[in-house]
């Protein structure tokens, strides 16, 4: 399970963790009760991991969990004066799995991971 970002969590994310751990324990037979699901799970069928091709400043368009259309701009890398160095687009419709939370990036640093999914 993974939630939050940059080492920070909201109260709602902590509550979701608790609910998920309880669901796992029910599924394993360690607790009795009914599992509670508030979000429909998405099954990721393939994933792309994009890395910075140049040093610069990373400006993501989406947040983790956001969905987007194929061809959507996922983010840009710009120089310190705001000039566009590289634009990153999605090869297919998908969901953001995670992305770097740092502004400054070096060539080869991870930027964003996204995946194609089907609703379960």
N, C-alpha and C positions, 0 to 999 in steps of 0.2 A: 504494500500500500504506500502511496506517495501523495502527499498533499502539501499545500503551502508553497513557499518559494523563498529563497534567500535565508533559510533558517528561521523563518517567522511563520506563525500559525494564527488563524483567527479562532474565536470561540466556536464558530459553526464547524470549522475543520476538525477541531478537537472532538466535538460531539460526534461527527461523522466517523472518526477513528474508533471511538468507543462503540458505536453501533456496528461497525464492521467487525471488530474483534468479537463482539457478542455473537454476531451472525456466524463467524467462523467456529466459535465454540459450540454453538447449537448444531451446526453442520457436522462437527466431529463427534457429537454425542456427549460432550462435556457439560453442557447445560441443556435444560429442557425449555421448550417454548417455540414460538414461531419466528422465523427470520423476518426481518423488516428491511425492505428495499425501497429507497426513495428515488433512486436514479436508475434508469434502464442502462444496463451494461452495454458497452460497445466492444465488439471483437475486432481487434486490429489485425488485418490480413497481410499487410506489408508496411514497411516503414522506411523513411528517408532521414538521413542524418546530414545536415548541412554544416559545413565549416567555413570560416572566414577565408576568403581568397586574398585578402589584403589587410594590413593594419588599418584601424579606423575606429569609428564610433557606431555601435549597433543600435538601431532603432526598430524594434519589433512592431508589427501592426496588431498582432493578436496576443492573447494570453493562453496559458495552458488550459486545455479543455475546450477552447473555441473551435468551431468548425468553419470551413471555408470552401469555396468553389475551386475547381481546377483552374490554374492560371492566376490565381489570386497572388498579390504581392504579400509575402510573409514578413518582409522587413528589408531594411536597407543598411548599408554601411556607408558612412559619410566621413569626410575629413573634418578637422577641427573648425573649419570655416563654413561647414554645412554643404559642401559640394558632394554630389553623389559619386561614390566610388564603385558601388556594386549594388544591384537590386536582386533580391532572391524571391523567386516565384515557385508556387506549388506545381508539380507535374500532374497532379490529379486532385480531385476533391478529397478532403480529409479532415483530421482533427490534430490540433497541436498537442504533442505528448509532453514536451518540455522545451525550455529555451534558456539561454544564458540570461542572467539578471544583471550582468555587468555592462556598463556603457562602453568602456574601452576594450577592444579586442585586437589580437594579433593574428596574422595569417596562420591558419591551421587550428585556431581555437574553435570549439563547437559553438554554433549559433542557435540552431533550432532542430528539433526532431518532430516529424509529423508522420501520421499514418493514415492509410486507407482503412475504412472500417465498415462493418455491417452491424446493425442493431440486433441484439439478441432478444 
